Amino acid sequence: MIKKCNNLSVPGLDKLMWSHVKFIIRNKDCICKFIDITNACINLEHWPSHFKTSTTVVIPKPNKTIFNSSKSYHPIILLNIIRKLFKKMIGEHLQFHIISNNFIYPSQLGGLKQRSTTDAEVALTHII
């Protein structure tokens, strides 16, 4: 999941980049701590307030001569990198439990791992 994250992305509010996180999680103890914190967020039903903050940076688009329209700017939202990591972990966790406990309709294919266009074709053929 973290391998797909771009090392060249802009640092978040915590001043960390994905390359830093990738270096930190080489240590198995650190991975276990991240998992423990993520599980605690789920079990306590609490999302820390510093994960809820963001900053928007507005950058003028290149090759624009007039900047009197909102279309002339490109907003970039900076979030906490650790928040992004925890959100990815929670998403994986929820998806695993939803699929393993059959809480999802069998023909639901969009946005789920291990589901392909072949699965969609089989479901459509079955319906027809």
Residue, then its C-alpha position, 0 to 999 in steps of 0.5 A: m500500500i505504501k509502495k505506491c505512494n509517490n516519494l516526490s509528493v509535497p510534505g504534509l503539515d507534519k513536514l514528513m514525506w512518503s520517503h520518510v515513512k517508508f524508511i521508518i516502517r523498515n523497522k518491524d516495531c514501528i509497523c506494529k506501533f502504527i497498527d496498534i495506533t490505527n486499531a486504537c482509533i477504530n476501537l475507541e472510535h476517535w480520530p485525533s484532532h491534529f489529523k482533522t486539520s489541513t492547509t490549502v496553498v493556492i498556486p497560480k497556473p502557468n501561462k495565464t496572463i489574467f488572474n481575476s478568475s478562480k480558474s487561473y489558480h490551482p489549490i493544493i491541500l496539504l494534509n498530515i502524512i501520518r493521517k494519510l497512512f492511518k486512513k489507508m490502513i483503516g480503509e484496508h482493514l474495513q474492506f477486509h472485514i466487509i468482504s470476509n463477512n459478506f457484508i457487500y452485495p456479490s455484484q458490487l465490484g467498484g473500488l474493491k481489491q481483487r475485483s476485475t472487469t472479468d468479475a463484472e463480465v461474469a456477474l453481468t452474464h449471470i444476470i442476463 
